[in-house]
Amino acid sequence: MAYTIATAFAIYFVMWWIVLFLTLPFGVRSQHEDGEGAPGTDPGAPIATKMGRKLIWTTIISAVIFAIAWLAYNAGYLNIERLSKLMGMPF
């Protein structure tokens, strides 16, 4: 079974969102940690999230993971029989 473009895009899209949620906490400082804060705001609110950098890093990391998974699939390491056997499910 070969990947179609839509399937590959869907897998990459889901992977991209998972990696985004993994990269969100890195490098964020709260108002409480920095000692700055506007009156009436939550002390845990972030000062600078640097979302542009995080989106770029998310795209790069997701592309690398997707490329490794694509190569493993094409080499035969990721197939439905092997994955079902690893999970202990009959195929």
Buried (B, 14 or more C-beta within 10 A) or exposed (E): EEEEEEEEEEBBEEBBEEBBEEBBEEEEEBBEEEEEBEEEEEEEEBBEEEEEEBEEBBBEBBBEBBEEBBEEBEEEEEEEEEEEEEEEEEE
